[in-house]
Amino acid sequence: MFTASTWVDYTVFMDAAYHHENLRSELMEKGRSLLLRDGYAHFSLRQLAKELGVSHAAPYRHFGSREALIEAIVREDGERFNRALSAGVEGLTDPYERLYRLGEAYVLFFFDHPEILALFSFLPGQVALQGEHIASLFSPLGCAEGSEGGPNGAVSPKDKGYALLEEAAEPFKLRFQGLSDREIIMGYWAKVHGLASLLVSQKGFLPEEGLRERVGVLVRTAF
């Protein structure tokens, strides 16, 4: 006989099966899209579970809180970003080419992953307003200059990418007298980040044919 108790047992079984297969990755993928749709203030694990068609308790088998899930998303996306930057300069020793290729890798990563660009653009400000430690995950070197990391020694997922840019910019510092090291880095960072943002938000402004090659030209051009 199919009773309410049987139904509960069945849903627990289905949740468990989903849990063992791919629930964690589904939570992260769908969680990212819900963050972009609803914003940090309205994001909840209960709503996420509803969207995925699992019990409201199911997400807690992988993440103890919504902050833990968001932190996992940020760290995973940050690691993907860092891998792309590292691959872009792998084996290069010429300082000019290394800096340019790093810029290309930056622009093309966000062009290929606009959802990550959007997440990294709006989430820091939203969580900072709530006083959440997650905001520190977006800060190069954790926070202030000279810092060893964020709260409790946490390392930002962007630290590696920032360190690559810092290293690539080192040979050019003597060319910009009167600017601090961080101002020089920010100048180049602003250029490639602005280019990535415009390519994502203004799709079609440049022809798609040969776009990736044109990014290389733009990165190498002084305006």
Short mmCIF file of the C-alpha atoms (twelve columns), coordinates in Angstrom:
data_MODEL
# 
_entry.id   MODEL 
# 
loop_
_atom_site.group_PDB 
_atom_site.id 
_atom_site.type_symbol 
_atom_site.label_atom_id 
_atom_site.label_alt_id 
_atom_site.label_comp_id 
_atom_site.label_asym_id 
_atom_site.label_seq_id 
_atom_site.Cartn_x 
_atom_site.Cartn_y 
_atom_site.Cartn_z 
_atom_site.pdbx_PDB_model_num 
ATOM 1   C CA . MET A 1   0.000  0.000  0.000   1 
ATOM 2   C CA . PHE A 2   1.375  3.417  -0.988  1 
ATOM 3   C CA . THR A 3   1.153  5.624  2.111   1 
ATOM 4   C CA . ALA A 4   2.447  9.036  3.090   1 
ATOM 5   C CA . SER A 5   5.295  7.285  4.851   1 
ATOM 6   C CA . THR A 6   6.107  5.385  1.671   1 
ATOM 7   C CA . TRP A 7   6.171  8.651  -0.255  1 
ATOM 8   C CA . VAL A 8   8.584  10.176 2.267   1 
ATOM 9   C CA . ASP A 9   10.806 7.107  1.996   1 
ATOM 10  C CA . TYR A 10  10.679 7.368  -1.803  1 
ATOM 11  C CA . THR A 11  11.602 11.067 -1.860  1 
ATOM 12  C CA . VAL A 12  14.468 10.428 0.550   1 
ATOM 13  C CA . PHE A 13  15.655 7.617  -1.717  1 
ATOM 14  C CA . MET A 14  15.440 9.804  -4.823  1 
ATOM 15  C CA . ASP A 15  17.247 12.647 -3.075  1 
ATOM 16  C CA . ALA A 16  19.954 10.244 -1.978  1 
ATOM 17  C CA . ALA A 17  20.365 8.870  -5.511  1 
ATOM 18  C CA . TYR A 18  20.601 12.365 -6.928  1 
ATOM 19  C CA . HIS A 19  22.934 13.302 -4.099  1 
ATOM 20  C CA . HIS A 20  25.326 10.490 -4.989  1 
ATOM 21  C CA . GLU A 21  25.306 11.295 -8.699  1 
ATOM 22  C CA . ASN A 22  25.517 14.978 -9.470  1 
ATOM 23  C CA . LEU A 23  23.648 17.122 -6.969  1 
ATOM 24  C CA . ARG A 24  26.720 19.055 -5.851  1 
ATOM 25  C CA . SER A 25  27.611 20.173 -9.364  1 
ATOM 26  C CA . GLU A 26  23.946 20.938 -10.111 1 
ATOM 27  C CA . LEU A 27  23.726 23.065 -6.974  1 
ATOM 28  C CA . MET A 28  26.734 25.079 -8.039  1 
ATOM 29  C CA . GLU A 29  25.620 25.509 -11.642 1 
ATOM 30  C CA . LYS A 30  22.036 26.406 -10.787 1 
ATOM 31  C CA . GLY A 31  23.185 28.435 -7.793  1 
ATOM 32  C CA . ARG A 32  25.288 30.630 -10.038 1 
ATOM 33  C CA . SER A 33  22.339 31.321 -12.333 1 
ATOM 34  C CA . LEU A 34  20.034 32.095 -9.396  1 
ATOM 35  C CA . LEU A 35  22.578 34.500 -7.923  1 
ATOM 36  C CA . LEU A 36  22.660 36.331 -11.224 1 
ATOM 37  C CA . ARG A 37  18.862 36.311 -11.515 1 
ATOM 38  C CA . ASP A 38  17.815 37.105 -7.951  1 
ATOM 39  C CA . GLY A 39  20.863 38.773 -6.398  1 
ATOM 40  C CA . TYR A 40  22.631 37.933 -3.165  1 
ATOM 41  C CA . ALA A 41  19.959 39.283 -0.817  1 
ATOM 42  C CA . HIS A 42  17.233 37.014 -2.246  1 
ATOM 43  C CA . PHE A 43  19.331 33.912 -2.821  1 
ATOM 44  C CA . SER A 44  18.435 30.920 -0.644  1 
ATOM 45  C CA . LEU A 45  19.134 27.191 -0.555  1 
ATOM 46  C CA . ARG A 46  15.411 26.526 -0.157  1 
ATOM 47  C CA . GLN A 47  14.627 28.289 -3.451  1 
ATOM 48  C CA . LEU A 48  17.545 26.534 -5.095  1 
ATOM 49  C CA . ALA A 49  16.237 23.159 -3.956  1 
ATOM 50  C CA . LYS A 50  12.790 24.035 -5.310  1 
ATOM 51  C CA . GLU A 51  14.245 24.996 -8.689  1 
ATOM 52  C CA . LEU A 52  16.105 21.669 -8.860  1 
ATOM 53  C CA . GLY A 53  13.099 19.640 -7.730  1 
ATOM 54  C CA . VAL A 54  14.709 18.166 -4.611  1 
ATOM 55  C CA . SER A 55  13.797 18.409 -0.923  1 
ATOM 56  C CA . HIS A 56  14.754 21.611 0.878   1 
ATOM 57  C CA . ALA A 57  17.162 19.557 3.030   1 
ATOM 58  C CA . ALA A 58  19.062 18.089 0.076   1 
ATOM 59  C CA . PRO A 59  21.464 21.036 -0.518  1 
ATOM 60  C CA . TYR A 60  22.585 20.879 3.118   1 
ATOM 61  C CA . ARG A 61  24.134 17.481 2.478   1 
ATOM 62  C CA . HIS A 62  26.799 19.327 0.478   1 
ATOM 63  C CA . PHE A 63  26.779 22.876 1.809   1 
ATOM 64  C CA . GLY A 64  26.071 23.927 5.374   1 
ATOM 65  C CA . SER A 65  24.782 27.353 4.381   1 
ATOM 66  C CA . ARG A 66  24.119 29.546 1.372   1 
ATOM 67  C CA . GLU A 67  27.422 31.330 2.094   1 
ATOM 68  C CA . ALA A 68  29.291 28.020 1.891   1 
ATOM 69  C CA . LEU A 69  27.730 27.331 -1.517  1 
ATOM 70  C CA . ILE A 70  28.507 30.837 -2.797  1 
ATOM 71  C CA . GLU A 71  32.089 30.546 -1.568  1 
ATOM 72  C CA . ALA A 72  32.459 27.220 -3.405  1 
ATOM 73  C CA . ILE A 73  31.140 28.805 -6.618  1 
ATOM 74  C CA . VAL A 74  33.485 31.778 -6.303  1 
ATOM 75  C CA . ARG A 75  36.491 29.578 -5.594  1 
ATOM 76  C CA . GLU A 76  35.747 27.205 -8.463  1 
ATOM 77  C CA . ASP A 77  35.266 30.073 -10.927 1 
ATOM 78  C CA . GLY A 78  38.385 31.768 -9.602  1 
ATOM 79  C CA . GLU A 79  40.408 28.618 -10.141 1 
ATOM 80  C CA . ARG A 80  39.126 28.308 -13.711 1 
ATOM 81  C CA . PHE A 81  40.102 31.936 -14.295 1 
ATOM 82  C CA . ASN A 82  43.585 31.389 -12.868 1 
ATOM 83  C CA . ARG A 83  44.142 28.283 -14.976 1 
ATOM 84  C CA . ALA A 84  43.209 30.218 -18.110 1 
ATOM 85  C CA . LEU A 85  45.656 33.002 -17.279 1 
ATOM 86  C CA . SER A 86  48.444 30.575 -16.461 1 
ATOM 87  C CA . ALA A 87  47.884 28.681 -19.705 1 
ATOM 88  C CA . GLY A 88  47.998 31.945 -21.650 1 
ATOM 89  C CA . VAL A 89  51.567 32.742 -20.571 1 
ATOM 90  C CA . GLU A 90  52.933 29.234 -20.227 1 
ATOM 91  C CA . GLY A 91  56.437 28.940 -21.677 1 
ATOM 92  C CA . LEU A 92  56.727 32.639 -22.584 1 
ATOM 93  C CA . THR A 93  59.817 34.550 -21.476 1 
ATOM 94  C CA . ASP A 94  59.663 37.747 -23.551 1 
ATOM 95  C CA . PRO A 95  58.261 40.370 -21.141 1 
ATOM 96  C CA . TYR A 96  56.191 42.182 -23.766 1 
ATOM 97  C CA . GLU A 97  54.639 39.035 -25.153 1 
ATOM 98  C CA . ARG A 98  53.993 37.694 -21.676 1 
ATOM 99  C CA . LEU A 99  52.076 40.818 -20.661 1 
ATOM 100 C CA . TYR A 100 50.108 40.924 -23.893 1 
ATOM 101 C CA . ARG A 101 49.201 37.246 -23.810 1 
ATOM 102 C CA . LEU A 102 48.096 37.582 -20.209 1 
ATOM 103 C CA . GLY A 103 45.754 40.370 -21.302 1 
ATOM 104 C CA . GLU A 104 44.406 38.264 -24.161 1 
ATOM 105 C CA . ALA A 105 43.746 35.348 -21.810 1 
ATOM 106 C CA . TYR A 106 41.921 37.674 -19.413 1 
ATOM 107 C CA . VAL A 107 39.662 39.158 -22.079 1 
ATOM 108 C CA . LEU A 108 38.884 35.881 -23.817 1 
ATOM 109 C CA . PHE A 109 38.149 34.017 -20.585 1 
ATOM 110 C CA . PHE A 110 35.421 36.470 -19.652 1 
ATOM 111 C CA . PHE A 111 34.193 36.683 -23.242 1 
ATOM 112 C CA . ASP A 112 33.745 32.896 -23.188 1 
ATOM 113 C CA . HIS A 113 32.248 32.930 -19.662 1 
ATOM 114 C CA . PRO A 114 30.096 36.067 -19.393 1 
ATOM 115 C CA . GLU A 115 28.217 34.631 -16.416 1 
ATOM 116 C CA . ILE A 116 31.450 34.609 -14.407 1 
ATOM 117 C CA . LEU A 117 32.205 38.182 -15.427 1 
ATOM 118 C CA . ALA A 118 28.731 39.211 -14.253 1 
ATOM 119 C CA . LEU A 119 29.125 37.336 -10.974 1 
ATOM 120 C CA . PHE A 120 32.540 38.831 -10.267 1 
ATOM 121 C CA . SER A 121 31.241 42.293 -11.165 1 
ATOM 122 C CA . PHE A 122 28.161 42.576 -8.946  1 
ATOM 123 C CA . LEU A 123 28.615 40.067 -6.123  1 
ATOM 124 C CA . PRO A 124 31.493 41.788 -4.226  1 
ATOM 125 C CA . GLY A 125 29.491 44.958 -3.722  1 
ATOM 126 C CA . GLN A 126 26.329 43.110 -2.691  1 
ATOM 127 C CA . VAL A 127 28.035 40.922 -0.101  1 
ATOM 128 C CA . ALA A 128 30.123 43.837 1.204   1 
ATOM 129 C CA . LEU A 129 26.896 45.656 2.075   1 
ATOM 130 C CA . GLN A 130 25.942 42.646 4.194   1 
ATOM 131 C CA . GLY A 131 29.337 42.527 5.920   1 
ATOM 132 C CA . GLU A 132 29.986 39.016 4.624   1 
ATOM 133 C CA . HIS A 133 33.524 37.625 4.517   1 
ATOM 134 C CA . ILE A 134 32.840 36.383 0.979   1 
ATOM 135 C CA . ALA A 135 33.611 39.890 -0.267  1 
ATOM 136 C CA . SER A 136 37.264 39.330 0.627   1 
ATOM 137 C CA . LEU A 137 37.438 36.501 -1.911  1 
ATOM 138 C CA . PHE A 138 37.296 39.082 -4.701  1 
ATOM 139 C CA . SER A 139 40.033 41.341 -3.324  1 
ATOM 140 C CA . PRO A 140 43.571 40.965 -4.732  1 
ATOM 141 C CA . LEU A 141 45.828 39.882 -1.871  1 
ATOM 142 C CA . GLY A 142 42.856 39.717 0.423   1 
ATOM 143 C CA . CYS A 143 42.457 43.428 1.162   1 
ATOM 144 C CA . ALA A 144 44.975 46.176 1.915   1 
ATOM 145 C CA . GLU A 145 48.409 46.515 0.359   1 
ATOM 146 C CA . GLY A 146 50.917 44.317 2.083   1 
ATOM 147 C CA . SER A 147 48.236 41.962 3.375   1 
ATOM 148 C CA . GLU A 148 49.020 38.276 3.608   1 
ATOM 149 C CA . GLY A 149 45.437 37.315 2.886   1 
ATOM 150 C CA . GLY A 150 41.864 37.814 3.913   1 
ATOM 151 C CA . PRO A 151 40.138 36.971 7.167   1 
ATOM 152 C CA . ASN A 152 41.750 34.109 9.080   1 
ATOM 153 C CA . GLY A 153 44.515 33.958 6.499   1 
ATOM 154 C CA . ALA A 154 42.113 33.093 3.674   1 
ATOM 155 C CA . VAL A 155 43.598 33.466 0.206   1 
ATOM 156 C CA . SER A 156 41.601 35.135 -2.516  1 
ATOM 157 C CA . PRO A 157 40.879 33.005 -5.591  1 
ATOM 158 C CA . LYS A 158 42.074 36.011 -7.589  1 
ATOM 159 C CA . ASP A 159 45.436 36.140 -5.797  1 
ATOM 160 C CA . LYS A 160 47.112 33.907 -8.368  1 
ATOM 161 C CA . GLY A 161 45.797 35.909 -11.284 1 
ATOM 162 C CA . TYR A 162 46.819 39.144 -9.597  1 
ATOM 163 C CA . ALA A 163 50.279 37.724 -8.908  1 
ATOM 164 C CA . LEU A 164 50.646 36.832 -12.594 1 
ATOM 165 C CA . LEU A 165 49.755 40.390 -13.585 1 
ATOM 166 C CA . GLU A 166 52.123 41.802 -10.960 1 
ATOM 167 C CA . GLU A 167 54.938 39.631 -12.297 1 
ATOM 168 C CA . ALA A 168 54.191 40.482 -15.936 1 
ATOM 169 C CA . ALA A 169 54.116 44.221 -15.188 1 
ATOM 170 C CA . GLU A 170 57.425 44.218 -13.299 1 
ATOM 171 C CA . PRO A 171 59.688 44.874 -16.349 1 
ATOM 172 C CA . PHE A 172 57.653 47.966 -17.284 1 
ATOM 173 C CA . LYS A 173 57.717 49.839 -13.988 1 
ATOM 174 C CA . LEU A 174 60.710 52.016 -14.878 1 
ATOM 175 C CA . ARG A 175 58.785 53.361 -17.879 1 
ATOM 176 C CA . PHE A 176 56.137 54.969 -15.673 1 
ATOM 177 C CA . GLN A 177 57.877 57.308 -13.280 1 
ATOM 178 C CA . GLY A 178 55.657 58.867 -10.652 1 
ATOM 179 C CA . LEU A 179 53.219 55.952 -10.537 1 
ATOM 180 C CA . SER A 180 53.132 53.369 -7.779  1 
ATOM 181 C CA . ASP A 181 53.403 49.675 -8.601  1 
ATOM 182 C CA . ARG A 182 49.705 49.230 -7.948  1 
ATOM 183 C CA . GLU A 183 48.770 52.191 -10.126 1 
ATOM 184 C CA . ILE A 184 50.701 50.691 -13.046 1 
ATOM 185 C CA . ILE A 185 49.014 47.340 -12.517 1 
ATOM 186 C CA . MET A 186 45.608 48.994 -12.241 1 
ATOM 187 C CA . GLY A 187 46.131 50.854 -15.520 1 
ATOM 188 C CA . TYR A 188 46.669 47.663 -17.496 1 
ATOM 189 C CA . TRP A 189 44.043 45.778 -15.531 1 
ATOM 190 C CA . ALA A 190 41.491 48.513 -16.281 1 
ATOM 191 C CA . LYS A 191 42.219 48.260 -19.990 1 
ATOM 192 C CA . VAL A 192 41.724 44.506 -20.334 1 
ATOM 193 C CA . HIS A 193 38.788 44.418 -17.903 1 
ATOM 194 C CA . GLY A 194 37.099 47.241 -19.772 1 
ATOM 195 C CA . LEU A 195 37.646 45.475 -23.067 1 
ATOM 196 C CA . ALA A 196 36.194 42.236 -21.703 1 
ATOM 197 C CA . SER A 197 33.182 44.059 -20.247 1 
ATOM 198 C CA . LEU A 198 32.450 45.891 -23.489 1 
ATOM 199 C CA . LEU A 199 32.742 42.774 -25.626 1 
ATOM 200 C CA . VAL A 200 30.259 40.999 -23.363 1 
ATOM 201 C CA . SER A 201 27.785 43.866 -22.933 1 
ATOM 202 C CA . GLN A 202 28.014 45.199 -26.501 1 
ATOM 203 C CA . LYS A 203 27.815 41.995 -28.501 1 
ATOM 204 C CA . GLY A 204 27.848 42.688 -32.210 1 
ATOM 205 C CA . PHE A 205 29.709 45.988 -31.847 1 
ATOM 206 C CA . LEU A 206 32.703 44.251 -33.429 1 
ATOM 207 C CA . PRO A 207 32.213 41.585 -36.118 1 
ATOM 208 C CA . GLU A 208 32.421 38.050 -34.781 1 
ATOM 209 C CA . GLU A 209 34.646 36.932 -37.632 1 
ATOM 210 C CA . GLY A 210 38.231 37.174 -36.480 1 
ATOM 211 C CA . LEU A 211 37.193 38.650 -33.130 1 
ATOM 212 C CA . ARG A 212 39.635 36.602 -31.088 1 
ATOM 213 C CA . GLU A 213 42.522 37.721 -33.276 1 
ATOM 214 C CA . ARG A 214 41.368 41.346 -33.002 1 
ATOM 215 C CA . VAL A 215 41.488 41.051 -29.217 1 
ATOM 216 C CA . GLY A 216 45.213 40.378 -29.530 1 
ATOM 217 C CA . VAL A 217 45.642 43.518 -31.617 1 
ATOM 218 C CA . LEU A 218 43.611 45.658 -29.211 1 
ATOM 219 C CA . VAL A 219 45.531 44.414 -26.181 1 
ATOM 220 C CA . ARG A 220 48.807 45.370 -27.887 1 
ATOM 221 C CA . THR A 221 47.612 48.820 -28.964 1 
ATOM 222 C CA . ALA A 222 48.141 51.949 -26.835 1 
ATOM 223 C CA . PHE A 223 45.200 54.364 -26.876 1 
# 
